[in-house]
Amino acid sequence: MARNTGSVSHAGPNDGPAQWLKVDDVARRLNCSRTFVLTEIRAGRLLAFRVGRHFRFDPSEVEAYCASLRQTR
């Protein structure tokens, strides 16, 4: 069961989509650096799941984040 700790959740093995995104994948989609992605996670603007030491992203959450950026322009 995933438990929410701010913008980082700890995911179970069967939680979420079939294809999780990695930090590098999200950085490529957003055309930004890994550091920016990590900053957005820590700021609570981008939802990430913690799997061990690594962050994973639900593709729909990344799309929602992109949509929120488009709306603020």
C-alpha positions as MATLAB code, in Angstrom:
seq = 'MARNTGSVSHAGPNDGPAQWLKVDDVARRLNCSRTFVLTEIRAGRLLAFRVGRHFRFDPSEVEAYCASLRQTR';
ca = [
       0.000    0.000    0.000;
       1.357    3.421   -0.896;
       1.499    6.022    1.839;
       1.723    9.692    1.088;
       4.500   11.759    2.693;
       4.062   15.123    1.034;
       4.959   14.951   -2.643;
       6.833   11.656   -2.289;
       5.005    8.374   -1.765;
       6.428    4.953   -1.092;
       5.019    2.631   -3.720;
       4.264   -1.030   -3.397;
       5.233   -3.503   -6.129;
       1.760   -3.626   -7.692;
       0.802    0.036   -7.302;
       0.366    2.371  -10.239;
       0.796    2.115  -13.996;
       2.538   -0.665  -15.883;
       5.251    1.725  -17.092;
       6.746    4.010  -14.450;
       8.901    6.918  -15.631;
      12.358    7.621  -14.232;
      13.821   11.047  -13.427;
      15.741   11.044  -16.729;
      12.535   10.236  -18.654;
      10.694   13.144  -17.042;
      13.617   15.510  -17.638;
      13.592   14.575  -21.347;
       9.815   15.094  -21.596;
      10.078   18.507  -19.919;
      13.290   19.426  -21.758;
      14.998   20.284  -18.474;
      17.721   19.006  -16.169;
      17.485   16.210  -13.616;
      18.173   18.830  -10.945;
      15.064   20.791  -11.964;
      12.924   17.645  -11.744;
      14.270   16.891   -8.253;
      13.663   20.505   -7.201;
      10.040   20.286   -8.368;
       9.572   17.074   -6.360;
      10.966   18.657   -3.195;
       8.810   21.755   -3.704;
       5.705   19.550   -3.927;
       4.795   20.620   -7.452;
       5.540   17.251   -9.096;
       4.298   14.008   -7.537;
       6.878   11.224   -7.358;
       6.910    7.783   -5.790;
       9.907    6.484   -3.942;
      11.096    2.992   -4.845;
      14.126    2.329   -2.693;
      16.542    5.186   -3.398;
      14.907    6.021   -6.735;
      12.010    8.219   -7.784;
       9.354    6.946  -10.174;
       6.548    8.865  -11.852;
       3.093    7.983  -13.046;
       2.917    9.264  -16.657;
      -0.533   10.760  -16.001;
       0.903   12.822  -13.114;
       3.632   14.167  -15.390;
       0.994   15.122  -17.966;
      -1.058   16.855  -15.248;
       2.059   18.772  -14.184;
       2.644   19.870  -17.807;
      -0.991   20.970  -18.095;
      -0.676   23.042  -14.915;
       2.394   24.758  -16.380;
       0.479   25.600  -19.562;
      -2.364   27.137  -17.535;
      -0.069   29.455  -15.578;
       1.282   31.135  -18.700;
];
